[in-house]
Structure formats: structure tokens, C-alpha cells
Amino acid sequence: MNERVILLVEDNPDDEALTVRALKKNNILNEVAVVRDGVEALDYLFGEGRHAGRDKSVVPQVVLLDLKLPKLDGLGVLRRLRADPRTKLLPVVLLTSSNEEQDLATGYGLGANSYVRKPVDFDQFKDAIRQLSLYWLVLNEPPPRRN
């Protein structure tokens, strides 16, 4: 099993499909785990709820987190991740269509590692995903794992 998992937190099926397609077009072969709301994202990461029993030693290499999510928004997810020692250093990229300056400032204030606006054009989106993947999956040196 490839332990370099990408966690995609996205409630919009079209954006999910575009992201997965862009990863494939860029020959990113990592497993992509998809969750569709903020509560499910936390359940996945902490091995709770419907993700109870998941091998928690397999930590995502990066989390691509949308802001506008049902149940718990992306900023709420980020707040919880940074408050827990198990996920405090987990790389989180806010991948969103939000142009709100407040979202940008709050996201970084809560500890986001990056904030990327989703381009509307697929070729631009594919290029953005390629660059994100290159950096977070190849170039970035992740923090040491905590047990």
C-alpha cells in the first residue's frame, strides 16, 4: 500500500472529479482518500466514526481542504487539527474558490501551510495541482511522525 496518501476534503462532486482527474493527468499515483464534509475529515484523521479501525499510522502526506463544507467548515477543521498534537504539524493546503481576504487571513492565522484559489480553467487547475503535488509530495520534507 502506498503510504503517501493525499486526503481530499471536498463536498462538491465536480471539484472532486476535477482534482482527481488533474492528479491523474499529472501522473500522481498516490492514493487519494476523499471525504465530503468537515466532520468526516476529522473522523478519517483520528480514526473515529465510520473511519474507526482505519490504520492511523498511515498519515496523509498532505490534506487538500476546501473551506465551504457541510457540518463543519474548513476553518473549523483546521482549528481542530492544529489544536491536537497528533495533527498539529500535518501539512494542510486550503484549496478553495473563496476570494475572501478574511478567509485567507484566518486560514493562515489558524496554521494553514498554503492557500490556493481553484482556477476556473481546467488547464490552469491541472497546472496548479501539478505544482502542489510536486512540492508537497516530492520536494517538501515532512515533519517527523509522532506516535
Backbone bond lengths (Angstrom), bond angles and torsions (degrees), N, CA, C in turn:
res aa  C-N    CA-C-N  psi(-1)  N-CA   C-N-CA  omega(-1)  CA-C   N-CA-C  phi
1 M - - - 1.448 - - 1.527 109.14 -
2 N 1.317 116.60 135.30 1.446 122.11 176.75 1.518 108.48 -74.04
3 E 1.329 116.81 119.40 1.453 119.79 -178.38 1.522 112.22 -88.94
4 R 1.301 118.33 4.30 1.457 121.63 178.20 1.531 108.54 -95.97
5 V 1.312 114.34 67.28 1.459 122.41 -175.88 1.524 109.98 -79.89
6 I 1.312 115.16 143.39 1.457 122.76 170.74 1.525 105.93 -105.02
7 L 1.324 117.01 126.27 1.458 120.13 174.66 1.518 107.83 -98.46
8 L 1.316 115.66 117.22 1.461 122.40 177.98 1.521 108.02 -103.76
9 V 1.321 116.09 118.65 1.461 121.80 179.25 1.523 106.38 -108.63
10 E 1.336 115.37 100.04 1.465 121.49 -171.15 1.523 110.01 -149.76
11 D 1.330 117.09 124.41 1.459 120.73 -179.30 1.525 113.38 -92.24
12 N 1.324 117.87 -16.67 1.453 121.45 -178.09 1.533 109.49 -88.70
13 P 1.345 117.84 114.42 1.474 119.90 -177.63 1.530 113.40 -58.45
14 D 1.335 117.11 -33.75 1.467 119.71 179.20 1.527 111.08 -67.78
15 D 1.343 116.86 -43.86 1.462 120.01 178.10 1.525 111.36 -66.97
16 E 1.330 116.12 -36.29 1.473 119.85 175.71 1.527 110.07 -60.50
17 A 1.328 115.79 -49.34 1.468 120.48 -179.03 1.529 110.76 -62.14
18 L 1.329 117.51 -41.39 1.464 120.73 178.74 1.527 111.28 -62.71
19 T 1.326 116.54 -42.55 1.461 120.26 -179.12 1.521 111.16 -65.13
20 V 1.314 116.32 -47.19 1.468 120.70 179.39 1.529 110.10 -63.06
21 R 1.323 116.79 -41.85 1.467 121.09 178.41 1.527 110.83 -63.24
22 A 1.342 116.78 -43.21 1.465 120.40 179.61 1.527 110.70 -63.68
23 L 1.324 117.58 -38.56 1.462 120.39 176.98 1.521 110.41 -62.15
24 K 1.335 116.57 -46.16 1.466 120.34 -179.93 1.526 111.64 -64.29
25 K 1.336 116.77 -41.67 1.471 120.63 179.61 1.522 111.32 -62.63
26 N 1.335 116.03 -25.45 1.461 120.68 178.76 1.528 112.27 -96.91
27 N 1.335 115.87 13.80 1.468 122.60 177.47 1.526 112.81 59.03
28 I 1.316 116.53 34.61 1.461 121.63 173.63 1.517 106.13 -87.59
29 L 1.322 116.55 112.78 1.451 121.72 -173.03 1.525 113.43 -98.42
30 N 1.311 116.62 2.90 1.460 120.18 -179.62 1.515 110.73 -60.67
31 E 1.323 114.99 149.49 1.457 119.58 172.76 1.524 107.83 -64.64
32 V 1.325 116.23 136.90 1.464 121.52 175.69 1.522 107.24 -113.43
33 A 1.320 114.97 112.58 1.466 120.48 174.53 1.524 106.42 -91.18
34 V 1.321 116.78 129.37 1.457 121.27 -177.31 1.518 109.40 -115.35
35 V 1.324 115.24 129.55 1.458 121.92 171.45 1.520 106.88 -125.98
36 R 1.339 116.01 152.74 1.457 118.98 -167.35 1.526 116.19 -113.95
37 D 1.325 117.38 5.07 1.457 119.41 173.31 1.527 108.73 -155.58
38 G 1.327 115.26 169.20 1.451 119.73 -175.56 1.511 114.27 -65.78
39 V 1.327 117.09 -37.85 1.465 120.41 179.12 1.521 110.00 -64.93
40 E 1.331 117.18 -43.20 1.460 120.02 178.85 1.531 111.20 -64.55
41 A 1.327 117.22 -34.38 1.467 120.19 177.39 1.526 110.43 -60.54
42 L 1.326 116.01 -46.17 1.467 119.53 178.81 1.523 110.98 -66.57
43 D 1.341 116.86 -40.05 1.465 119.76 176.91 1.521 110.77 -59.36
44 Y 1.331 116.91 -42.53 1.462 120.96 179.21 1.537 109.88 -62.30
45 L 1.302 116.22 -50.47 1.462 119.89 -174.73 1.520 113.34 -66.96
46 F 1.328 117.25 -33.29 1.459 120.69 -177.81 1.527 112.98 -102.02
47 G 1.354 116.90 3.83 1.458 120.79 177.08 1.518 113.12 64.35
48 E 1.313 116.55 44.72 1.467 122.18 -178.60 1.525 110.11 -121.72
49 G 1.342 115.82 177.03 1.466 120.65 177.07 1.510 111.57 55.83
50 R 1.331 115.72 -134.48 1.470 118.49 -179.13 1.526 112.97 -70.90
51 H 1.334 116.61 -7.55 1.466 120.69 177.41 1.527 111.81 -103.86
52 A 1.334 116.10 12.30 1.470 119.91 175.76 1.526 107.74 -60.93
53 G 1.301 116.56 136.82 1.458 120.14 -178.63 1.518 113.17 93.62
54 R 1.336 117.90 -10.41 1.462 120.64 176.90 1.527 108.01 -64.57
55 D 1.315 116.35 143.94 1.454 121.54 178.53 1.533 108.68 -68.17
56 K 1.326 116.37 100.66 1.466 121.10 -176.01 1.525 112.65 -73.46
57 S 1.329 116.92 -7.95 1.464 118.40 175.58 1.528 110.82 -74.48
58 V 1.322 116.95 -17.94 1.461 121.43 175.10 1.527 106.93 -88.21
59 V 1.327 114.05 97.39 1.459 121.71 -177.73 1.525 108.09 -98.09
60 P 1.329 117.92 134.43 1.466 118.33 179.14 1.527 111.88 -57.01
61 Q 1.305 115.33 143.23 1.461 121.45 175.28 1.526 109.46 -67.88
62 V 1.335 115.00 -34.85 1.461 121.50 179.64 1.520 107.92 -156.74
63 V 1.328 114.91 148.50 1.460 121.46 174.57 1.520 107.31 -110.63
64 L 1.336 116.14 123.92 1.463 121.94 173.11 1.517 105.85 -98.33
65 L 1.312 116.71 109.00 1.457 123.07 -167.72 1.517 111.89 -116.21
66 D 1.326 115.78 118.33 1.463 120.78 173.63 1.521 108.31 -75.56
67 L 1.316 117.63 155.71 1.466 120.79 178.61 1.514 112.85 -88.15
68 K 1.313 116.46 -43.01 1.461 121.19 -174.32 1.523 109.35 -89.93
69 L 1.336 115.62 92.32 1.463 121.93 -176.55 1.525 110.03 -125.14
70 P 1.341 116.81 151.45 1.463 119.11 173.18 1.530 111.17 -74.79
71 K 1.308 115.37 161.85 1.473 126.05 176.98 1.522 113.33 70.27
72 L 1.321 117.95 -52.34 1.460 122.86 177.06 1.521 106.66 -150.24
73 D 1.332 116.95 122.32 1.464 118.50 -175.67 1.535 111.43 -72.63
74 G 1.325 115.38 169.78 1.454 120.84 -175.99 1.520 113.68 -59.99
75 L 1.331 117.43 -35.68 1.462 119.83 178.33 1.525 110.88 -67.33
76 G 1.329 116.53 -35.76 1.465 120.41 175.24 1.520 111.62 -65.37
77 V 1.322 116.08 -40.36 1.469 120.58 176.45 1.528 109.46 -61.87
78 L 1.324 116.11 -48.27 1.465 120.89 -179.16 1.532 110.75 -60.09
79 R 1.312 116.44 -42.24 1.473 121.17 178.70 1.533 110.33 -57.38
80 R 1.329 116.36 -45.77 1.476 121.23 -179.96 1.527 111.77 -67.29
81 L 1.330 116.56 -39.62 1.467 119.54 179.92 1.521 111.49 -63.68
82 R 1.302 117.09 -42.01 1.464 120.42 -177.99 1.530 112.46 -74.90
83 A 1.325 117.68 -19.12 1.462 121.48 179.45 1.528 112.62 -83.90
84 D 1.326 117.29 -13.59 1.458 121.13 -176.28 1.532 109.71 -105.93
85 P 1.339 117.96 128.12 1.464 120.01 -178.45 1.527 113.70 -59.14
86 R 1.333 117.97 -26.58 1.471 121.04 -179.02 1.525 112.05 -70.40
87 T 1.328 117.67 -25.95 1.465 120.97 -174.74 1.522 112.60 -124.77
88 K 1.299 116.81 6.05 1.460 121.08 -175.83 1.527 112.64 -56.97
89 L 1.318 117.00 -36.15 1.470 121.28 -176.54 1.532 113.32 -101.56
90 L 1.319 117.79 3.17 1.464 121.67 -179.26 1.532 110.02 -61.99
91 P 1.334 118.83 125.87 1.466 120.18 178.95 1.530 111.39 -63.92
92 V 1.329 115.22 124.86 1.459 121.69 -179.92 1.524 108.96 -126.10
93 V 1.334 114.72 122.60 1.457 121.72 175.58 1.516 107.29 -108.43
94 L 1.333 115.97 120.38 1.456 119.81 173.74 1.516 106.69 -78.93
95 L 1.314 116.15 113.22 1.466 123.61 -178.53 1.516 105.83 -113.91
96 T 1.322 116.35 102.85 1.453 119.93 -167.49 1.520 112.08 -145.77
97 S 1.303 115.81 161.30 1.461 120.81 174.62 1.522 111.05 -93.98
98 S 1.327 117.25 -0.81 1.467 121.39 -177.71 1.527 111.45 -66.46
99 N 1.317 114.96 130.83 1.461 121.62 173.88 1.525 111.09 -103.81
100 E 1.319 116.82 9.18 1.456 121.60 -176.60 1.528 110.60 -72.87
101 E 1.317 116.34 121.68 1.461 120.60 178.44 1.530 110.97 -60.45
102 Q 1.333 116.28 -33.25 1.463 120.04 179.03 1.528 111.17 -63.95
103 D 1.345 117.68 -39.27 1.464 120.95 176.84 1.523 110.81 -62.08
104 L 1.316 115.77 -42.56 1.460 121.35 178.98 1.528 110.25 -60.96
105 A 1.321 116.73 -51.15 1.467 121.06 -178.31 1.528 111.28 -63.95
106 T 1.331 116.74 -43.94 1.461 120.19 -179.36 1.520 110.60 -66.39
107 G 1.328 117.18 -42.23 1.467 120.88 179.08 1.514 112.04 -57.19
108 Y 1.323 116.60 -49.33 1.461 119.29 178.01 1.525 111.19 -67.05
109 G 1.323 116.76 -37.76 1.459 120.45 178.72 1.520 112.83 -61.43
110 L 1.331 116.39 -31.14 1.466 121.30 179.00 1.523 112.91 -86.21
111 G 1.324 116.73 -4.06 1.464 119.08 175.22 1.514 116.29 106.01
112 A 1.332 117.98 18.48 1.472 119.01 174.91 1.527 108.71 -62.09
113 N 1.321 116.15 144.10 1.455 120.48 177.78 1.517 111.88 -83.85
114 S 1.336 115.55 -23.89 1.454 120.05 -178.07 1.515 108.92 -161.38
115 Y 1.330 115.93 154.95 1.463 122.32 178.43 1.515 106.48 -132.70
116 V 1.325 116.72 116.47 1.463 121.24 -176.69 1.525 108.52 -125.89
117 R 1.333 115.01 125.79 1.461 119.67 175.38 1.525 108.73 -82.97
118 K 1.326 114.68 133.79 1.468 119.92 -179.97 1.525 108.98 -70.08
119 P 1.334 117.21 119.28 1.469 118.94 174.22 1.527 109.88 -68.10
120 V 1.311 115.74 149.98 1.461 120.84 179.86 1.527 110.87 -77.21
121 D 1.316 117.64 -38.89 1.460 123.53 -178.67 1.530 110.14 -74.70
122 F 1.354 117.69 132.62 1.467 120.21 -176.57 1.522 112.51 -62.22
123 D 1.325 118.15 -40.82 1.467 119.32 -179.68 1.522 111.01 -62.75
124 Q 1.327 117.30 -39.84 1.462 120.26 176.65 1.532 110.26 -67.47
125 F 1.333 116.17 -39.23 1.459 120.60 178.74 1.529 110.03 -63.89
126 K 1.332 115.99 -44.75 1.468 121.10 178.60 1.527 110.33 -59.52
127 D 1.335 116.93 -41.33 1.459 120.43 178.48 1.523 111.20 -66.68
128 A 1.316 117.79 -39.70 1.470 121.26 177.71 1.523 110.39 -62.26
129 I 1.330 117.23 -43.38 1.466 121.35 178.98 1.529 110.22 -65.68
130 R 1.324 117.21 -38.36 1.465 120.80 177.89 1.528 110.17 -61.12
131 Q 1.320 116.25 -46.73 1.457 119.94 -179.68 1.530 111.71 -65.74
132 L 1.330 116.88 -42.48 1.470 120.36 176.73 1.524 110.69 -59.44
133 S 1.327 115.47 -46.12 1.463 120.48 -178.18 1.517 111.50 -64.24
134 L 1.307 116.13 -43.95 1.459 119.95 179.56 1.529 109.73 -58.60
135 Y 1.307 116.11 -47.01 1.460 118.54 -177.78 1.529 111.85 -68.72
136 W 1.344 117.52 -55.68 1.467 120.77 -170.70 1.523 113.58 -75.44
137 L 1.333 118.04 -27.23 1.463 119.93 -176.56 1.529 113.31 -100.88
138 V 1.331 117.49 -20.21 1.463 119.75 -176.15 1.534 111.80 -118.09
139 L 1.309 117.79 -54.22 1.458 121.51 -172.43 1.524 114.06 -81.44
140 N 1.316 117.14 -40.09 1.459 120.82 -174.94 1.526 111.75 -67.27
141 E 1.298 116.05 134.57 1.461 122.13 174.57 1.537 106.32 -93.68
142 P 1.334 118.08 111.07 1.464 119.68 -176.00 1.532 111.67 -71.46
143 P 1.340 115.79 157.90 1.459 118.33 176.94 1.522 110.24 -67.09
144 P 1.328 117.14 158.56 1.469 118.43 178.19 1.509 111.07 -62.63
145 R 1.310 115.77 147.84 1.471 120.92 -179.80 1.512 110.65 -71.54
146 R 1.319 114.54 140.78 1.461 120.48 175.06 1.516 108.37 -103.75
147 N 1.289 116.74 140.61 1.475 120.34 177.33 1.505 110.72 -106.05
